[in-house]
Amino acid sequence: MKLVAMITEPSSIARFLTALGEPTDVPARSSSADAAAAVLEEHRAPSHRSDPPNGYPKDPT
């Protein structure tokens, strides 16, 4: 497969998708995506624990 063109104008993209019979609206988020995002956010939150989780070595400093 070879890239021959790049469409960047929103009106051109909508026209192209409409010609293909594809939706042009952004789909709504599913509840499972919201749940997954909540789990990821929980793991990204800084931990205030003094001990590392099981299986991780303690910081030698």
PyMOL commands that set and color helices and strands:
alter all, ss='L'
color gray80, all
select helices_A, chain A and resi 10-20+31-44
alter helices_A, ss='H'
color red, helices_A
deselect
rebuild
show_as cartoon
